Amino acid sequence: AIKGWNRHSKMTINLAVVMGKAKIVLYDSREESLAREEIMAFDIGEENYVRVKIPPGVYTSFKGVSSMDSLVVNCATLPHDPQECDSLDPFTSKIPYQWND
């Protein structure tokens, strides 16, 4: 299954994969950003254990890519508020990324 795209307006999220492996994909939609409209993709998990810090205004999507279940942990800077988040379908044409792999 693929989760996302989600973008927060105020919250910074911190993702780590504590079990299995996941592909985390980011799309920068911030108008003031030097990385505006760029895609970044990471395979993270037990073999590449890192924390990915995602600031407000950046779309996030991810999917498990290991043969076992994956567990993605999010340590957010604010309590969940559906009013400060917007979502897009993982296969939207608004973001130039194809989930083919």
Secondary structure, 3 states (H helix, E strand, C coil): CEEEEEEECCCCEEEEEEECEEEEEEEECCCCCCCCCCEEEEEEECCECCCEEECCCEEEEEEECCCCCCEEEECCCCCCCHHHEEECCCCCCCCCCCCCC
